[in-house]
Amino acid sequence: PVDCSFSRGVCDWKQDADDDFDWNPADRDRGDGYYMAVPAFVGHKNDMGRLKLLLTDLKPKSSYCLIFSYRLAGEKVGKLRVFLANKKTAPVWEENKGKDEKWRTGKIEIFQGAETTNSVTFESERGKGKTGEIGVDNVILISGLCPED
């Protein structure tokens, strides 16, 4: 597996220069490293912030599973979407409200055809809320299909 968590920095993360705001590192509650977050008060309603994970060396005609932790904390905090580079138009994953402040796990199957996916983009869209945050952590890429829970 490829561990793309933000504490170790083994992966190539890039802030999008054409969006409205940047994602920022935030300290984990347990004090063991940090995650990337967008506080609810940053920007205006419907503003976007994109954080791109550049993927290299993915083999054509193979399957991968992207597993990540995410949190949408706060009322009307906004939306979190995930896009694959070769499917720019529609998100492959989207969440728009958290039931609580807990971290949850997201999984995305990445099927490589002749064209390989060269990046994954986490996009945060600002909501109406003034408190809370959208967070992403523990991004891991494994070879093969996503495991059942």
DSSP file (Angstrom, degrees, kcal/mol; ACC not computed):
  #  RESIDUE AA STRUCTURE BP1 BP2  ACC     N-H-->O    O-->H-N    N-H-->O    O-->H-N    TCO  KAPPA ALPHA  PHI   PSI    X-CA   Y-CA   Z-CA
    1    1 A P              0   0    0      0, 0.0     2,-0.6     0, 0.0   141,-0.2   0.000 360.0 360.0 360.0 152.2    0.0    0.0    0.0
    2    2 A V  E     -A  141   0A   0    139,-3.2   139,-2.6     2,-0.0     2,-0.7  -0.928 360.0-149.3-105.1 120.2    1.0    3.6   -0.6
    3    3 A D  E     +A  140   0A   0     -2,-0.6     7,-0.4   137,-0.2   137,-0.2  -0.806  21.1 173.0 -94.5 113.7    0.5    5.8    2.6
    4    4 A C        +     0   0    0    135,-3.5   135,-0.2    -2,-0.7   136,-0.1  -0.049  24.8 142.9-109.9  30.8   -0.4    9.3    1.6
    5    5 A S     >  -     0   0    0    133,-0.2     4,-1.4     1,-0.1     5,-0.4  -0.319  58.0-120.8 -69.0 160.3   -1.2   10.7    5.1
    6    6 A F  T  4 S+     0   0    0     28,-0.3    29,-0.1     1,-0.2    -1,-0.1   0.654 102.6  65.7 -82.6 -16.2   -0.1   14.2    5.7
    7    7 A S  T  4 S+     0   0    0     27,-0.3    -1,-0.2     1,-0.1    26,-0.1   0.844 110.4  34.6 -74.1 -33.2    2.2   13.5    8.7
    8    8 A R  T  4 S-     0   0    0     -3,-0.4    -2,-0.2    -5,-0.0    -1,-0.1   0.822  86.7-152.3 -93.5 -34.2    4.7   11.5    6.7
    9    9 A G     <  +     0   0    0     -4,-1.4    -3,-0.1     1,-0.1    -5,-0.1   0.853  44.1 141.0  68.3  36.0    4.6   13.3    3.4
   10   10 A V        +     0   0    0     -5,-0.4     2,-0.2    -7,-0.4    -6,-0.1   0.629  58.7  67.9 -82.7 -11.8    5.6   10.4    1.1
   11   11 A C  S    S-     0   0    0     -6,-0.3     2,-1.0    -8,-0.1    44,-0.1  -0.652  89.9-108.4-108.5 164.6    3.1   11.5   -1.5
   12   12 A D  E     +F   54   0B   0     42,-0.6    42,-2.9    -2,-0.2     2,-0.4  -0.776  39.6 179.6 -97.3  98.4    3.0   14.5   -3.8
   13   13 A W  E     -F   53   0B   0     -2,-1.0     2,-0.4    40,-0.2    40,-0.2  -0.815   3.2-172.8 -99.9 137.8    0.2   16.8   -2.7
   14   14 A K  E     -F   52   0B   0     38,-2.8    38,-3.2    -2,-0.4     2,-0.3  -0.995  21.3-133.2-133.0 136.5   -0.5   20.1   -4.5
   15   15 A Q  E     -F   51   0B   0     -2,-0.4     2,-0.4    36,-0.2    36,-0.2  -0.663  34.7-113.6 -78.1 140.6   -2.8   23.0   -3.7
   16   16 A D    >   -     0   0    0     34,-2.3     3,-0.7    -2,-0.3    34,-0.2  -0.639  19.7-156.1 -76.3 129.2   -4.8   24.1   -6.8
   17   17 A A  T 3  S+     0   0    0     -2,-0.4    -1,-0.1     1,-0.2     5,-0.0   0.685  88.2  56.6 -79.2 -17.7   -3.7   27.6   -7.8
   18   18 A D  T 3  S+     0   0    0     32,-0.0    -1,-0.2     3,-0.0     2,-0.1   0.294  89.8  90.6 -99.3  10.1   -7.1   28.4   -9.6
   19   19 A D  S <  S-     0   0    0     -3,-0.7    30,-0.2    31,-0.1     3,-0.1  -0.253  83.8-108.4 -96.3-171.2   -9.4   27.8   -6.6
   20   20 A D  S    S+     0   0    0     28,-2.8     2,-0.3     1,-0.2    29,-0.2   0.736  89.3   1.7 -93.0 -25.4  -10.7   30.2   -3.9
   21   21 A F        -     0   0    0     27,-1.1    29,-0.4    -5,-0.1     2,-0.3  -0.978  69.4-111.3-156.5 164.0   -8.8   29.0   -0.9
   22   22 A D        -     0   0    0     -2,-0.3     2,-0.2    27,-0.1    29,-0.1  -0.679  26.3-117.9 -98.4 153.1   -6.1   26.5    0.3
   23   23 A W        -     0   0    0     -2,-0.3    15,-0.2    27,-0.2   112,-0.1  -0.622  36.0-153.1 -77.8 149.3   -6.5   23.5    2.6
   24   24 A N  E     -B   37   0A   0     13,-2.6    13,-2.9    -2,-0.2     2,-0.1  -0.947  17.7-104.0-129.1 149.8   -4.4   23.9    5.7
   25   25 A P  E     -B   36   0A   0      0, 0.0     2,-0.4     0, 0.0    11,-0.2  -0.459  36.7-169.9 -68.0 141.8   -2.7   21.4    8.1
   26   26 A A  E     -B   35   0A   0      9,-2.9     9,-2.4    -2,-0.1     2,-0.2  -0.990  25.9-108.3-132.4 142.2   -4.5   21.0   11.5
   27   27 A D  E     -B   34   0A   0     -2,-0.4     7,-0.2     7,-0.2     2,-0.1  -0.456  33.3-118.9 -71.4 137.1   -3.3   19.2   14.6
   28   28 A R    >   -     0   0    0      5,-2.2     3,-1.3    -2,-0.2     5,-0.1  -0.422  20.3-119.6 -70.0 150.6   -4.9   15.8   15.4
   29   29 A D  T 3  S+     0   0    0      1,-0.3    -1,-0.1     2,-0.1    -2,-0.1   0.868 114.8  53.4 -58.0 -38.2   -6.6   15.6   18.8
   30   30 A R  T 3  S-     0   0    0      2,-0.1    -1,-0.3     1,-0.1     3,-0.0   0.580 110.3-123.8 -77.2  -7.8   -4.3   12.8   19.9
   31   31 A G  S <  S+     0   0    0     -3,-1.3     2,-0.8     2,-0.2    -2,-0.1   0.608  73.3 125.0  78.8  11.5   -1.3   15.0   19.0
   32   32 A D  S    S-     0   0    0      1,-0.0     2,-0.2    -5,-0.0    -1,-0.1  -0.564  81.8 -55.9-105.7  70.5    0.2   12.4   16.6
   33   33 A G        -     0   0    0     -2,-0.8    -5,-2.2    -5,-0.1     2,-0.3  -0.598  70.0 -82.6  99.3-160.4    0.7   14.4   13.5
   34   34 A Y  E     -B   27   0A   0     -7,-0.2   -28,-0.3    -2,-0.2   -27,-0.3  -0.919  20.4-146.5-145.9 169.7   -1.9   16.4   11.5
   35   35 A Y  E     -B   26   0A   0     -9,-2.4    -9,-2.9    -2,-0.3     2,-0.4  -0.752  33.8 -98.2-126.9 174.5   -4.6   16.2    8.9
   36   36 A M  E     +BC  25 136A   0    100,-2.3   100,-2.6    -2,-0.2     2,-0.3  -0.839  47.5 174.5-101.4 138.1   -5.7   18.7    6.2
   37   37 A A  E     -BC  24 135A   0    -13,-2.9   -13,-2.6    -2,-0.4    98,-0.2  -0.958  32.8-151.8-143.8 155.7   -8.7   20.9    6.9
   38   38 A V  E     - C   0 134A   0     96,-2.5    96,-2.2    -2,-0.3   -15,-0.1  -0.956  28.9-138.7-124.7 109.2  -10.9   23.7    5.6
   39   39 A P  E >   - C   0 133A   0      0, 0.0     3,-1.6     0, 0.0    94,-0.3  -0.370  19.2-119.8 -65.9 148.3  -12.4   25.7    8.5
   40   40 A A  T 3  S+     0   0    0     92,-2.7    91,-0.2     1,-0.3    93,-0.1   0.764 108.7  59.3 -60.8 -27.6  -16.1   26.7    7.9
   41   41 A F  T 3  S+     0   0    0     91,-0.3     2,-0.4    89,-0.2    -1,-0.3   0.501  79.7 106.9 -85.5  -1.6  -15.4   30.4    8.2
   42   42 A V  S <  S-     0   0    0     -3,-1.6     5,-0.1     2,-0.0   -21,-0.1  -0.627  83.6 -20.5 -79.8 129.7  -12.9   30.5    5.3
   43   43 A G  S    S-     0   0    0     -2,-0.4     2,-0.2   -23,-0.1     3,-0.1  -0.160  89.4 -61.5  75.9-167.9  -14.2   32.1    2.1
   44   44 A H    >   -     0   0    0      1,-0.1     3,-2.4    82,-0.0    82,-0.3  -0.716  67.7 -64.9-115.3 165.4  -17.8   32.7    1.0
   45   45 A K  T 3  S+     0   0    0      1,-0.3    82,-0.2    -2,-0.2    -1,-0.1  -0.204 122.6  13.8 -51.3 136.9  -20.7   30.4    0.3
   46   46 A N  T 3  S+     0   0    0     80,-2.6    -1,-0.3     1,-0.3    81,-0.1   0.411  89.6 142.1  72.3   1.8  -20.0   28.1   -2.8
   47   47 A D    <   -     0   0    0     -3,-2.4    79,-2.7    80,-0.1     2,-0.4  -0.412  41.6-139.5 -65.0 151.3  -16.2   29.0   -2.8
   48   48 A M  E     - G   0 125B   0     77,-0.2   -28,-2.8    -3,-0.1   -27,-1.1  -0.902  19.6-171.5-119.6 144.3  -14.0   26.0   -3.7
   49   49 A G  E     - G   0 124B   0     75,-2.1    75,-3.0    -2,-0.4     2,-0.4  -0.997  12.7-164.2-130.2 129.5  -10.7   24.7   -2.4
   50   50 A R  E     - G   0 123B   0    -29,-0.4   -34,-2.3    -2,-0.4     2,-0.5  -0.948  11.0-171.7-122.2 133.5   -9.0   21.8   -4.1
   51   51 A L  E     -FG  15 122B   0     71,-2.6    71,-3.0    -2,-0.4     2,-0.4  -0.985  17.0-156.2-120.8 120.7   -6.1   19.6   -2.9
   52   52 A K  E     -FG  14 121B   0    -38,-3.2   -38,-2.8    -2,-0.5     2,-0.6  -0.836   9.8-155.2-109.0 133.2   -4.6   17.3   -5.5
   53   53 A L  E     -FG  13 120B   0     67,-3.5    67,-2.1    -2,-0.4     2,-0.5  -0.921  17.8-144.6-102.1 115.1   -2.8   14.0   -5.0
   54   54 A L  E     -FG  12 119B   0    -42,-2.9   -42,-0.6    -2,-0.6     2,-0.5  -0.691  14.4-157.1 -83.4 127.1   -0.5   13.3   -7.9
   55   55 A L        +     0   0    0     63,-2.6     2,-0.3    -2,-0.5     3,-0.1  -0.885  13.3 178.8-108.0 131.2   -0.2    9.6   -8.6
   56   56 A T        +     0   0    0     -2,-0.5    61,-0.0     1,-0.1    62,-0.0  -0.895  58.4  24.5-125.0 159.2    2.7    8.1  -10.4
   57   57 A D        +     0   0    0     -2,-0.3     2,-0.4     1,-0.2    -1,-0.1   0.710  69.6 155.2  64.6  24.2    3.5    4.5  -11.4
   58   58 A L        -     0   0    0     59,-0.2    -1,-0.2    -3,-0.1    58,-0.1  -0.708  44.0-123.1 -79.9 133.9    0.0    3.2  -11.5
   59   59 A K    >   -     0   0    0     -2,-0.4     3,-0.6     1,-0.1    53,-0.1  -0.558  22.0-115.4 -80.1 137.0   -0.1    0.2  -13.8
   60   60 A P  T 3  S+     0   0    0      0, 0.0    54,-0.2     0, 0.0    53,-0.1  -0.281  95.7  23.0 -63.0 156.7   -2.6    0.2  -16.8
   61   61 A K  T 3  S+     0   0    0     52,-1.7     2,-0.3     1,-0.2    52,-0.2   0.868 102.6 107.3  53.6  44.3   -5.4   -2.3  -16.8
   62   62 A S    <   -     0   0    0     -3,-0.6    50,-3.1    51,-0.2     2,-0.3  -0.930  63.9-117.4-142.3 168.3   -5.3   -2.9  -13.0
   63   63 A S  E     -D  111   0A   0     -2,-0.3    81,-3.2    48,-0.2     2,-0.3  -0.836  25.2-179.9-112.1 145.5   -7.5   -2.0  -10.0
   64   64 A Y  E     -DE 110 143A   0     46,-2.3    46,-3.0    -2,-0.3     2,-0.5  -0.938  17.8-141.8-135.6 160.2   -6.7    0.2   -7.0
   65   65 A C  E     -DE 109 142A   0     77,-2.8    77,-2.7    -2,-0.3     2,-0.6  -0.991   7.2-157.0-126.1 124.9   -8.6    1.2   -3.9
   66   66 A L  E     -DE 108 141A   0     42,-2.8    42,-2.2    -2,-0.5     2,-0.4  -0.899  15.7-175.1 -99.4 119.4   -8.3    4.7   -2.4
   67   67 A I  E     +DE 107 140A   0     73,-3.1    73,-3.2    -2,-0.6     2,-0.3  -0.944   9.9 163.6-116.8 135.6   -9.2    4.7    1.3
   68   68 A F  E     -D  106   0A   0     38,-2.4    38,-3.3    -2,-0.4     2,-0.4  -0.987  34.4-124.1-149.5 156.7   -9.4    7.9    3.3
   69   69 A S  E     +DE 105 137A   0     68,-3.0    68,-2.4    -2,-0.3     2,-0.3  -0.823  35.0 175.5 -98.4 142.2  -10.7    9.3    6.5
   70   70 A Y  E     -DE 104 136A   0     34,-2.4    34,-2.8    -2,-0.4     2,-0.3  -0.975  15.3-166.5-145.0 159.6  -13.0   12.4    6.3
   71   71 A R  E     - E   0 135A   0     64,-2.0    64,-2.6    -2,-0.3     2,-0.6  -0.973  10.7-168.7-148.4 131.4  -15.1   14.5    8.6
   72   72 A L  E     - E   0 134A   0     30,-0.4     2,-0.5    -2,-0.3    26,-0.3  -0.916  24.8-179.9-116.3 100.5  -17.7   17.2    7.9
   73   73 A A  E     + E   0 133A   0     60,-2.9    60,-1.5    -2,-0.6   -33,-0.1  -0.879  39.5  34.3-108.9 129.9  -18.2   18.8   11.3
   74   74 A G  S >  S-     0   0    0     -2,-0.5     3,-1.0    58,-0.2    24,-0.4  -0.086  91.5 -66.1 110.1 150.5  -20.7   21.7   11.8
   75   75 A E  T 3  S-     0   0    0      1,-0.3    56,-0.3     2,-0.1    55,-0.1  -0.517 115.1  -5.9 -74.3 134.4  -24.1   22.6   10.5
   76   76 A K  T 3  S+     0   0    0     -2,-0.2    53,-3.3    52,-0.1    -1,-0.3   0.854  83.2 154.0  51.8  40.8  -24.2   23.5    6.8
   77   77 A V    <   -     0   0    0     -3,-1.0    50,-1.7     1,-0.2     2,-0.3   0.790  51.3-113.8 -71.3 -27.8  -20.4   23.3    6.6
   78   78 A G  E     -H  126   0B   0     18,-0.5     2,-0.3    48,-0.3    -1,-0.2  -0.938  37.4 -50.7 133.5-155.6  -20.4   22.4    2.9
   79   79 A K  E     -H  125   0B   0     46,-2.0    46,-2.8    -2,-0.3     2,-0.5  -0.920  27.7-153.9-127.3 149.5  -19.5   19.5    0.6
   80   80 A L  E     +HI 124  95B   0     15,-2.7    15,-2.3    -2,-0.3     2,-0.3  -0.994  22.5 177.4-120.4 126.8  -16.6   17.3    0.1
   81   81 A R  E     -HI 123  94B   0     42,-2.8    42,-3.0    -2,-0.5     2,-0.4  -0.908  18.9-149.2-127.1 154.7  -16.1   15.7   -3.3
   82   82 A V  E     -HI 122  93B   0     11,-2.4    10,-2.6    -2,-0.3    11,-1.1  -0.994  14.9-172.2-125.3 131.7  -13.5   13.5   -4.9
   83   83 A F  E     -H  121   0B   0     38,-2.4    38,-2.7    -2,-0.4     2,-0.4  -0.924  16.1-142.1-119.6 144.7  -12.6   13.7   -8.6
   84   84 A L  E >   -H  120   0B   0      3,-0.5     3,-2.0     6,-0.4    36,-0.2  -0.866  25.2-122.8-101.6 144.0  -10.3   11.4  -10.6
   85   85 A A  G >  S+     0   0    0     34,-2.3     3,-0.5    -2,-0.4    35,-0.1   0.819 110.4  49.6 -57.7 -35.5   -8.2   13.1  -13.3
   86   86 A N  G 3  S+     0   0    0      1,-0.2    -1,-0.3    33,-0.2     3,-0.1   0.465 113.3  47.5 -87.3   2.2   -9.6   11.1  -16.2
   87   87 A K  G <   +     0   0    0     -3,-2.0    -3,-0.5     1,-0.1     3,-0.3  -0.447  68.9 156.0-132.3  60.1  -13.2   11.7  -15.1
   88   88 A K    <   +     0   0    0     -3,-0.5    -1,-0.1     1,-0.2    -2,-0.1   0.764  59.8  62.7 -61.8 -30.6  -13.1   15.5  -14.6
   89   89 A T  S    S+     0   0    0     -3,-0.1    -1,-0.2     1,-0.1    -2,-0.0   0.927 105.3  32.4 -70.6 -46.7  -16.8   16.2  -15.1
   90   90 A A  S    S-     0   0    0     -3,-0.3    -6,-0.4    -6,-0.1    -1,-0.1  -0.884  82.7-115.1-115.6 141.7  -18.5   14.3  -12.3
   91   91 A P        -     0   0    0      0, 0.0    -8,-0.2     0, 0.0     3,-0.1  -0.415  11.5-148.7 -67.2 147.5  -17.2   13.5   -8.8
   92   92 A V  S    S+     0   0    0    -10,-2.6     2,-0.3     1,-0.3    -9,-0.2   0.548  86.2  20.1 -89.5  -9.5  -16.6    9.8   -8.1
   93   93 A W  E     +I   82   0B   0    -11,-1.1   -11,-2.4    15,-0.1     2,-0.3  -0.972  68.3 175.4-157.4 142.1  -17.5   10.4   -4.4
   94   94 A E  E     +I   81   0B   0     -2,-0.3     2,-0.3   -13,-0.2   -13,-0.2  -0.985   7.8 179.1-153.5 141.5  -19.5   13.2   -2.6
   95   95 A E  E     +I   80   0B   0    -15,-2.3   -15,-2.7    -2,-0.3     3,-0.1  -0.994   2.7 178.1-140.8 135.9  -20.7   13.8    1.0
   96   96 A N        +     0   0    0     -2,-0.3   -18,-0.5     1,-0.3     2,-0.3   0.482  62.8  26.8-123.8  -1.6  -22.5   16.9    2.1
   97   97 A K        -     0   0    0    -20,-0.1     2,-0.4   -21,-0.1    -1,-0.3  -0.961  60.6-137.4-158.2 146.9  -23.3   16.6    5.7
   98   98 A G        -     0   0    0    -24,-0.4   -24,-0.1    -2,-0.3     3,-0.1  -0.808  10.0-147.2 -98.5 140.5  -22.0   14.8    8.8
   99   99 A K  S    S-     0   0    0     -2,-0.4     2,-0.2     3,-0.1    -1,-0.1   0.790  85.4 -17.4 -71.7 -26.6  -24.4   13.1   11.2
  100  100 A D  S    S-     0   0    0      2,-0.2   -28,-0.3   -28,-0.2   -26,-0.0  -0.796  86.0 -78.9-157.2-165.8  -21.9   14.1   14.0
  101  101 A E  S    S+     0   0    0     -2,-0.2   -28,-0.1   -28,-0.1    -3,-0.0   0.366  84.3 123.0 -91.7   6.0  -18.4   15.3   14.4
  102  102 A K        -     0   0    0    -30,-0.1   -30,-0.4     1,-0.1     2,-0.3  -0.271  66.5-111.8 -72.5 152.8  -16.9   11.8   14.0
  103  103 A W        -     0   0    0    -32,-0.1     2,-0.3   -34,-0.0   -32,-0.2  -0.621  37.0-168.7 -77.1 140.8  -14.4   10.7   11.4
  104  104 A R  E     -D   70   0A   0    -34,-2.8   -34,-2.4    -2,-0.3     2,-0.5  -0.794  19.5-113.5-125.2 168.7  -15.7    8.3    8.7
  105  105 A T  E     -D   69   0A   0     -2,-0.3     2,-0.4   -36,-0.2   -36,-0.2  -0.911  23.3-165.2-110.6 131.4  -14.0    6.2    6.1
  106  106 A G  E     -D   68   0A   0    -38,-3.3   -38,-2.4    -2,-0.5     2,-0.4  -0.885   4.3-167.3-109.9 145.8  -14.5    6.8    2.3
  107  107 A K  E     -D   67   0A   0     -2,-0.4     2,-0.4   -40,-0.2   -40,-0.2  -0.998   5.0-175.5-134.5 138.0  -13.5    4.2   -0.3
  108  108 A I  E     -D   66   0A   0    -42,-2.2   -42,-2.8    -2,-0.4     2,-0.4  -0.992  19.5-139.0-134.8 127.2  -13.2    4.7   -4.1
  109  109 A E  E     -D   65   0A   0     -2,-0.4     2,-0.6   -44,-0.2   -44,-0.2  -0.699  15.9-161.6 -80.7 132.4  -12.4    2.0   -6.6
  110  110 A I  E     -D   64   0A   0    -46,-3.0   -46,-2.3    -2,-0.4     2,-0.6  -0.949   4.1-167.6-117.0 110.3  -10.0    3.2   -9.3
  111  111 A F  E     -D   63   0A   0     -2,-0.6     2,-0.6   -48,-0.2   -48,-0.2  -0.870  11.2-147.3 -99.4 122.1  -10.1    1.0  -12.4
  112  112 A Q        +     0   0    0    -50,-3.1     4,-0.2    -2,-0.6   -50,-0.2  -0.772  19.9 176.4 -90.5 123.7   -7.2    1.7  -14.8
  113  113 A G        -     0   0    0      2,-1.2   -52,-1.7    -2,-0.6   -51,-0.2   0.081  64.2 -58.8 -94.0-144.6   -7.9    1.2  -18.5
  114  114 A A  S    S+     0   0    0    -54,-0.2     2,-0.4   -53,-0.1    -2,-0.1   0.876 132.2  61.7 -67.0 -36.7   -5.3    2.0  -21.1
  115  115 A E  S    S-     0   0    0    -55,-0.0    -2,-1.2   -29,-0.0     2,-0.3  -0.772  86.4-142.9 -88.2 132.9   -5.2    5.5  -19.8
  116  116 A T        -     0   0    0     -2,-0.4     2,-0.4    -4,-0.2    -4,-0.1  -0.713  17.3-111.6 -97.2 149.8   -4.0    5.6  -16.2
  117  117 A T        -     0   0    0     -2,-0.3   -59,-0.2     1,-0.1     3,-0.1  -0.633  30.9-176.0 -73.8 125.7   -5.4    8.0  -13.5
  118  118 A N        +     0   0    0     -2,-0.4   -63,-2.6     1,-0.2     2,-0.3   0.476  60.7  18.1-107.7  -1.5   -2.6   10.5  -12.7
  119  119 A S  E     -G   54   0B   0    -65,-0.3   -34,-2.3     2,-0.0     2,-0.4  -0.984  52.3-150.1-162.3 156.7   -4.3   12.4   -9.9
  120  120 A V  E     -GH  53  84B   0    -67,-2.1   -67,-3.5    -2,-0.3     2,-0.5  -0.995  20.7-154.7-124.5 132.5   -7.1   12.4   -7.3
  121  121 A T  E     -GH  52  83B   0    -38,-2.7   -38,-2.4    -2,-0.4     2,-0.6  -0.942   6.8-157.0-116.2 127.1   -8.6   15.8   -6.3
  122  122 A F  E     -GH  51  82B   0    -71,-3.0   -71,-2.6    -2,-0.5     2,-0.5  -0.900  19.7-166.8 -95.9 119.0  -10.3   16.4   -2.9
  123  123 A E  E     -GH  50  81B   0    -42,-3.0   -42,-2.8    -2,-0.6     2,-0.5  -0.932   8.7-162.3-115.3 128.0  -12.6   19.4   -3.4
  124  124 A S  E     -GH  49  80B   0    -75,-3.0   -75,-2.1    -2,-0.5     2,-0.5  -0.927   3.8-161.7-107.5 126.8  -14.2   21.3   -0.5
  125  125 A E  E     -GH  48  79B   0    -46,-2.8   -46,-2.0    -2,-0.5   -77,-0.2  -0.946  23.0-122.7-109.8 125.5  -17.2   23.5   -1.3
  126  126 A R  E     - H   0  78B   0    -79,-2.7   -80,-2.6    -2,-0.5   -48,-0.3  -0.386  28.6-162.5 -66.9 135.2  -18.0   26.1    1.4
  127  127 A G        -     0   0    0    -50,-1.7   -50,-0.2   -82,-0.2   -80,-0.1  -0.186  36.6 -89.7-100.1-162.1  -21.5   26.0    2.8
  128  128 A K  S    S+     0   0    0    -52,-0.2   -51,-0.2   -83,-0.1   -52,-0.1   0.695  88.9 108.2 -84.1 -20.5  -23.6   28.6    4.8
  129  129 A G        -     0   0    0    -53,-3.3    -2,-0.1     1,-0.1   -53,-0.1  -0.127  53.1-159.8 -63.1 154.4  -22.3   27.4    8.2
  130  130 A K  S    S+     0   0    0    -55,-0.1     2,-0.3   -89,-0.1   -89,-0.2   0.493  71.2  54.4-110.1  -8.7  -19.9   29.5   10.3
  131  131 A T  S    S+     0   0    0    -56,-0.3     2,-0.2   -91,-0.2    -2,-0.0  -0.880  84.9  32.2-127.2 159.0  -18.5   26.8   12.6
  132  132 A G        -     0   0    0     -2,-0.3   -92,-2.7   -58,-0.1   -91,-0.3  -0.523  66.1-116.2  98.0-166.0  -16.9   23.4   12.1
  133  133 A E  E     -CE  39  73A   0    -60,-1.5   -60,-2.9   -94,-0.3     2,-0.5  -0.984   8.2-118.9-164.0 164.6  -14.6   22.2    9.4
  134  134 A I  E     -CE  38  72A   0    -96,-2.2   -96,-2.5    -2,-0.3     2,-0.3  -0.980  40.4-175.2-110.8 127.5  -14.1   19.8    6.5
  135  135 A G  E     -CE  37  71A   0    -64,-2.6   -64,-2.0    -2,-0.5     2,-0.3  -0.928  18.1-168.4-129.7 150.4  -11.2   17.4    7.1
  136  136 A V  E     +CE  36  70A   0   -100,-2.6  -100,-2.3    -2,-0.3     2,-0.3  -0.995  20.6 153.7-134.1 139.8   -9.3   14.7    5.2
  137  137 A D  E     + E   0  69A   0    -68,-2.4   -68,-3.0    -2,-0.3  -102,-0.1  -0.950  45.9  34.1-154.1 170.0   -6.7   12.3    6.7
  138  138 A N  E     -     0   0A   0     -2,-0.3     2,-0.6   -70,-0.2  -133,-0.2   0.863  62.5-173.8  47.4  54.8   -5.1    8.9    6.3
  139  139 A V  E     +     0   0A   0   -135,-0.2  -135,-3.5   -71,-0.2     2,-0.4  -0.705   7.8 176.8 -83.1 119.8   -5.2    8.7    2.5
  140  140 A I  E     -AE   3  67A   0    -73,-3.2   -73,-3.1    -2,-0.6     2,-0.5  -0.977  19.9-157.7-129.2 136.9   -4.0    5.2    1.5
  141  141 A L  E     -AE   2  66A   0   -139,-2.6  -139,-3.2    -2,-0.4     2,-0.3  -0.964  17.1-178.6-114.9 121.5   -3.8    3.6   -2.0
  142  142 A I  E     - E   0  65A   0    -77,-2.7   -77,-2.8    -2,-0.5     2,-0.3  -0.885  29.2-111.4-120.1 153.6   -3.8   -0.2   -2.2
  143  143 A S  E    S+ E   0  64A   0     -2,-0.3   -79,-0.3   -79,-0.2     2,-0.1  -0.583  80.5  21.3 -79.3 140.0   -3.6   -2.5   -5.1
  144  144 A G  S    S-     0   0    0    -81,-3.2   -34,-0.2    -2,-0.3    -2,-0.1  -0.422 104.3 -28.8 100.0-176.1   -6.7   -4.5   -5.9
  145  145 A L  S    S-     0   0    0     -2,-0.1   -80,-0.2     1,-0.1   -36,-0.0  -0.328  74.6 -89.9 -74.1 157.1  -10.4   -4.1   -5.1
  146  146 A C        -     0   0    0    -82,-0.2    -1,-0.1     1,-0.1     2,-0.1  -0.450  47.1-115.1 -66.6 138.1  -11.6   -2.3   -2.0
  147  147 A P        -     0   0    0      0, 0.0     2,-0.1     0, 0.0    -1,-0.1  -0.390  27.8-109.3 -71.0 151.1  -12.0   -4.6    1.0
  148  148 A E              0   0    0      1,-0.1     0, 0.0    -2,-0.1     0, 0.0  -0.457 360.0 360.0 -72.4 154.5  -15.5   -5.2    2.4
  149  149 A D              0   0    0     -2,-0.1    -1,-0.1     0, 0.0     0, 0.0   0.506 360.0 360.0 -67.4 360.0  -16.0   -3.6    5.9
